[in-house]
């Protein structure tokens, strides 16, 4: 059975892993939103540019 320090280190590792994963998902979300905005702007510019 693992002692207290191994359990604590494992718990801290999982907290760091989950925090990193949430940061990655936030980055992907904003990249998708930015890409959609860019595509809409380019679509409007293309259809209204003579």
N, C-alpha and C positions, 0 to 999 in steps of 0.2 A: 504494500500500500504506500502511496506517495506521502511524503511528509508535508508539513505546512508550507515550506518555502517552495516546493515544486508546484503545489496547487496554486499558490499566489502568483508565481511566475507564469504559469499557464493561463491564469485568469487575466493577468496584465497583457499577455501576448494576444489573447482573444479580443480584449478591449481595443488594443492598437489595431488589430486586423479589421475589426468591425468599423472603427473610425476611418481607417484608410478606405475601406469599401464604400462607406457613405460619401466620402469626399470624391471618390472616383465616379460614383453615380451622379453626384451633383454636377461634376464637370461635364459628363456626357449629356445630362439634361440641358445645360446651358449651351453646349455646342450644337445640339439639335435645334434648340430655339433660335440661336444665332443663324444657323444655316437656313432655316425656314424663312426668317426675316430677310436674309440676303436674297433668297430665291424669289420672294414676293417683290422686293425692290427691283430686281433685274427683270422680272416679268412685266411690271408696270413700266419700267424704262423702255423695254423692247416694244411694247404695244403702243406707247405714246411717242415714239421717236420717228415720226414721219414715215 
